Amino acid sequence: MKDSDVSITAPEAPRVGVLGGGAWGTALAQVAAAAGRPVTLWAYEPDVVAAINETHENITFLPGQMLSPAITATSDMAALAEADVILAVVPAQHMRPVLAQLAPHVRPGTAVVLCSKGIERGSLKLMGQVLAEEIPAASVAVLSGPSFAKDVAAGLPTAVTLACADAAVGARIVAAIGVAHFRPYWVDDVIGAEIGGSVKNVLAIACGMAEGRGLGESARAALITRGFAEMRRLGVAMGAQPATLAGLCGLGDLVLTCSSRSSRNFALGHALGQGQTVAEALAGKRSVAEGAGTAPALAQLAAQLGVDMPICAAVDAILSGRVGVGDAIGVLLARPFRAESD
């Protein structure tokens, strides 16, 4: 079903919970507050909770952005029990244990919106599969698209994909977070939204390496385009709709994330391209570059499905220390010539 087939409207005023107090979770809390919803934000870090409640600012992860007084921060996950919509914004590799803690506080039918992008290492499962296992009574949804937290929190125009199987659930979520400057477009293709968000983070690391290495704008354009072909191949192999991957949560997010050092994944790749080790590039960072955790899982998943993803495989090899940046570039450039449609 296409997003244009359904008009998303909902009369109710859902209560909103946010699971995760990083930059993106805080920005989404700000959007929900702008939509007129009281918002309860759970954060792991006591200093984040205190700062939001006392100064209306997340000094640690989103400094300089004043937050709505409608946002209440807490370290007690039970405080999310009354939420009709819960935005899950913890890092992908920590999603399962946090959802397990949340499970006793989620009422049946509550919409849990996965806002982190990644593939779980070990199980090779998407976040939607993880949610279905940990909180089977929840309604699964995914929010993904070209969006930097600082832009969203500041009220700058942004459009994203909201994926869930049920249009009525989608309407409830849009009522919770949809405002003039933050526009969710509904699709029913959850897998496509998850694949787009996961793969683009790994490709952003590759594009950052290209810039850090001084390979030029043409090389980055080639990486984005051929990387999109890899994303599409994996998505189709997993049952995603190609149209979803060509939309905001796929191509749109890919273009943004691969074009700016505001992207944590691009910044990580840039540092690696300039000669830093992985440990040096990640040292002292409290924010997570999701692509670093996803890359090995993505490479394993692609191999398991027999999907050719040479750029993503090269990123995994570099992050694991199996090859250097220069050698990986050489291997990619030495690949046989082929038809573009392959």
Phi, psi and omega in degrees: 000139180271153179296334181288347182282344187229133172266125184266108176222150178205131184278338187285164179245085185293147174275141190243133170242147178236127182255097181126125186252027174284191183298315184290318176299319179295319179297319179291326174298321178296321178296314180298322176295322178295333177280001177090018182259138168291136188235131172251121182248120175268130177230144179286327187274120180301326181292327177292315178302312182297317183295317181296317182287326186268325185238358183055045178208137173266086187296329184286314189248339181218059185295146176089354180252113177287137186254156180296140175292352177285353179266122176248125180264151181208156172253007181256108184296335179297340180292347178271001188298330182270359182290139174273331178230127177242123177266113182267111190232029174274156180304146186304320184285353176247003187297314185301307182296328179289320176296324178297323176290326182286329190313315182295345185255007183256123177283148178305135179088353177299135178279118175253116186258116181279117185247003176256151190239120179173174177240130184291127177291144182093294182279337185061030182261149174285162183297328177297323177292321178297315179298316180298328178283321186274326180225074186297339181277353182279155171271122187275132174216160180228134175244123184203146178162178184288101188203120171264138185304319183295325178291315182295314181297328181278356178083021178279150185299131182215143175232138184223168174264133171247115183249125171200154186289331187254121181297328179293321175295318177302319179297321179296320180290317178300322178297333182279328189228356182278124175221174185304321184268355179228103192248104176277131176253122188278138167224162179259010185261084182294318181298316179300317179297321181290319180295315179303312182293326182286312185290322183298330179293321179290319178294328177296325176297317179299316181293324175297320177299318181299318179290316179299330180275352180074036183276350174097165182292326180297320178296319180295319178299320178295318179296319179297314184291312180289329175295322177297324177298321177296316179301315182294318180300314180293317180301313180298320179297334181260003176096012178284158177272126179306326180297326178296316182291337177275359183261204187299318186280352178247270182299319181300311180293325179298314181298315181294310187292334182268010188233004187210140175286355171293340174283126180297325180290317177297318180297321176298313179298321180299317179297319179294320179296331179273002173109358177288153171282166178300317180298318179294319183292331182264350185299133174077005182269123174271334176277150187259133169269099188301329182298331181293323178280329183282328188309310181294322178293320179295317179298319178294317181296316179298318179296320180297324182268355182071033181259128181281115180224070187296325180293312180296323178295323178294319178299315178300317181296322179290313182296329181277350181084009182287329177220161175271167181300313182299317180294321179296319177298317179300319179296317179296319182287341181268001179297149181298148175293147184209168175292143183297331182285350181284000000 
